[in-house]
């Protein structure tokens, strides 16, 4: 997985925990649903300002999302070893 895919999977996890569709989450965050979809799928790099907006919406920080992402990456590396 790429770093974008790891970050996207963490963002998707936060959205799904709230029980939201991608369209409703994107509308509440203030971005196009296809943009959020591309971030969640790891097809687009997420700019820091967008990551901050998403994080605030989910009552998290960009640092928490990135830290969780690094934890996932390290876990996968250990499993692959």
Secondary structure, DSSP 8 states (H G I E B T S, - for coil): --HHHHHHHHHHHHHHHTT--HHHHHHHHTS-HHHHHHHHHTSS---HHHHHHHHHHTT--HHHHHHHHHHHHHHHHHHH-
